[in-house]
Amino acid sequence: MDSTSAAVAGAGTFLWLGMVLAISFLEAPLKFRAPGVTIPIGLGIGRRVFRALNLAEAVLAVVVIAAVATGSPSAGVVTPTAVAVAVLVIQLGVVRPRLNRRSDAVLAGEDPAEHRSRAHLYYVALETVKVVALFWLGCAALA
C-alpha cells in the first residue's frame, strides 16, 4: 500500500478497534454491575451507546474501505478488511434487529430469564472475530 493510504487505513482501523474494545468488552458488561442500574436502565443505556458505536463503526468502515481501495492493497490487507466489514454488516443487519426485539420485550415487562436468547452470544462471538480482523488489518496496513 502507498504510505498515505496505509496511514489512513491504519489510523481508522485502530480507532475502530479501540472503540469496539472499549464499548463491547468494557462498558457493556460493567454497566450492569454499577449500583442502582436495573436491567431496563442498562438496556436503555446500552441501546443508545451501541447505536452510536455502530454509527461510528459504519463511518470508520467507509474510511478504511476507501483508504484500502485507493492504496493498491495486497491480499493480506484486503482479506481482513473484508472480514471486518462483513462482520459489521451481519451484526447490523441480522443480529442487532434480534437484540432490539429482545430488549423491546424486556422493556415491555417480559422476564429476561424466562425466554433466553442466543442473539447476545452471536453478537459477542462476532465482536471477537471483528477484533481479530481489525488487529490483523491494522498491523497489515502499517507493515
C-alpha positions in Angstrom: 0.0 0.0 0.0 1.2 3.6 -0.6 2.1 5.4 2.6 -0.8 7.8 2.8 -3.4 5.1 2.3 -1.6 2.8 4.7 -1.5 5.6 7.4 -5.2 6.4 6.9 -6.2 2.7 6.9 -4.1 2.0 10.0 -5.4 5.0 11.9 -9.0 4.3 11.0 -8.6 0.6 11.9 -7.0 1.1 15.2 -9.5 3.8 16.2 -12.3 1.4 15.2 -10.7 -1.4 17.2 -10.3 0.8 20.3 -13.9 1.8 20.2 -15.1 -1.8 19.9 -12.8 -2.9 22.7 -13.8 -0.1 25.0 -17.6 -0.3 24.4 -18.2 -4.0 23.8 -15.7 -5.5 26.2 -15.6 -2.9 29.0 -18.6 -0.6 29.1 -21.3 -3.1 28.2 -20.6 -5.8 30.8 -19.6 -3.3 33.5 -22.8 -1.1 33.3 -25.0 -3.9 34.7 -22.7 -4.1 37.8 -23.0 -0.5 38.7 -25.0 0.2 41.8 -28.6 1.1 41.0 -28.5 0.1 37.4 -31.6 -2.1 36.7 -32.0 -4.2 33.6 -34.3 -1.7 32.0 -32.0 1.2 32.7 -29.0 -0.8 31.5 -30.8 -1.8 28.3 -31.8 1.7 27.6 -28.2 2.9 28.0 -26.9 0.0 26.0 -29.2 0.7 23.1 -28.1 4.3 22.9 -24.4 3.5 23.3 -24.4 0.7 20.7 -26.5 2.8 18.2 -23.8 5.5 18.5 -21.0 2.9 18.3 -22.5 1.2 15.3 -22.8 4.6 13.5 -19.2 5.4 14.3 -18.2 1.9 13.1 -20.0 2.4 9.8 -18.2 5.7 9.2 -14.9 4.2 10.1 -15.6 1.2 7.8 -16.2 3.6 4.9 -12.9 5.4 5.7 -11.0 2.2 5.9 -12.5 0.8 2.7 -11.7 4.0 0.8 -8.1 4.0 2.1 -7.6 0.3 1.3 -9.3 0.6 -2.1 -7.1 3.6 -3.2 -3.8 2.2 -1.8 -3.0 -0.8 -4.1 -3.5 -3.3 -1.3 -2.2 -6.8 -1.0 -4.4 -9.8 -0.2 -3.1 -9.5 3.3 -4.9 -6.2 3.7 -8.0 -6.9 1.6 -8.9 -10.1 3.4 -9.1 -8.7 7.0 -10.9 -5.6 5.6 -13.5 -7.9 4.0 -13.8 -9.9 7.2 -14.2 -6.9 9.5 -16.8 -5.2 7.2 -18.7 -8.4 6.6 -19.0 -9.0 10.4 -20.2 -5.4 10.9 -22.8 -5.9 8.1 -24.0 -9.2 9.7 -24.2 -7.5 13.2 -26.2 -4.5 11.9 -28.4 -6.4 9.5 -29.1 -9.7 11.3 -28.1 -9.7 15.0 -28.9 -6.1 16.1 -32.5 -6.3 15.0 -32.9 -9.5 17.0 -31.3 -7.9 20.0 -33.6 -4.9 19.6 -36.7 -7.1 19.6 -35.4 -8.9 22.7 -34.7 -5.6 24.5 -38.1 -4.3 23.4 -39.7 -7.4 25.0 -37.8 -7.0 28.2 -38.6 -3.3 28.4 -42.2 -4.1 27.9 -42.1 -6.3 31.0 -41.1 -9.8 29.8 -38.9 -11.6 32.3 -35.4 -11.9 30.7 -34.8 -15.2 32.5 -38.0 -16.7 31.1 -37.0 -16.8 27.4 -33.3 -16.9 26.8 -31.9 -15.5 23.6 -28.7 -16.6 21.8 -28.5 -13.3 19.9 -26.3 -11.8 22.5 -23.9 -14.7 22.3 -23.8 -14.4 18.5 -23.1 -10.7 18.8 -20.2 -11.3 21.2 -18.7 -14.1 19.0 -18.9 -11.7 16.0 -17.3 -8.9 18.0 -14.4 -11.3 18.8 -14.0 -12.2 15.2 -14.1 -8.4 14.3 -11.5 -7.6 16.9 -9.1 -10.2 15.5 -9.8 -9.0 11.9 -9.2 -5.3 12.9 -6.0 -6.1 14.7 -4.8 -8.1 11.7 -5.8 -5.3 9.3 -4.2 -2.6 11.3 -0.9 -4.5 11.5 -1.0 -5.4 7.8 -1.8 -1.9 6.7 1.1 -0.4 8.6 3.6 -3.2 7.8 
